[in-house]
Amino acid sequence: MSRMPVLFIGHGSPMNAIEDNAWNRDWARLGVELPRPKAVLMISAHWETRGVSAVSASAAPETIHDFGGFPQALFDVQYPAPGDPALAARVVDMLSPDVVVQHPTRGLDHGAWGVLKPMYPHADVPVVQLSLDRGRPDRWHYEAGQRLAPLRDEGVLIVGSGDIVHNLRAIDWRQPAAPAWADRFNETAKTLILAGDHDPLIDWRSLGPDAEASINSAEHYLPLLYVLGAQDKGEPVSFFNDDVWAAISMTGVRIG
């Protein structure tokens, strides 16, 4: 089996799962173009734990509607992709001796199904989610990506789902133009990603006020570190959906 690429997807609003727009059309295109995965390992901004990592071990994960204030059509979405308990157990082994708990009932949050629904609309690719342990230092998340990288040779598509820039408090909903700091940081991040210069991206606070404003509470940024960690030195990188809407970056990263 050929080595799978690795993806970071800027997921933006949950509505992108069901609206017809350029962003989810690009996700659908990826689903057709990429080698078909045996399973997806998803690291989403929307499953945070503290002090312990967790992995979804349900054979039939439920569709979690973890949002409010959206149309009923979004709450009606079901994404009945199977789980993969064997992959969940493999993730536990790969991240050992750090403790990872196998969660028996955890479903798929909108950071997962919101992008996978356009990519794999038949919900026929098994999905396992790994939580973001917010008790860990930022470098741990990058090193976890390095430890999980061998899954790429086993037919597993590693996907980080978040946003490079994500600061809801900074959005003026009447004016969707991106603030200058959001555009600047998105470009800084892309330049470092293209150069393979990951250390400043791990130690993102060193990148100054633009990074502080863009990354904000960090849960949407951390999935990127897993993706960069899974990259081989010198491996090709490209971008898709390269767009900043207000204070949210939709920029996606494809490695390999």
Secondary structure, DSSP 4 states (H G I P E B T S, - for coil): -PPP-EEEEE---GGGGTS--HHHHHHHHHHHHSPPPSEEEEEETT-EESSSEEEE--SSPPBP----SS-HHHHT--------HHHHHHHHHHHTTS-EEEESS--B-HHHHHHHHHHSTT--S-EEEB-EETTS-HHHHHHHHHHHGGGGGGTEEEEEEE-SSB-GGG-BTTB-SPPHHHHHHHHHHHHHHHHT--HHHHTGGGG-HHHHHHHTT-TTTHHHHHHHHTPPTT--EEEES--EETTEE--EEEE-
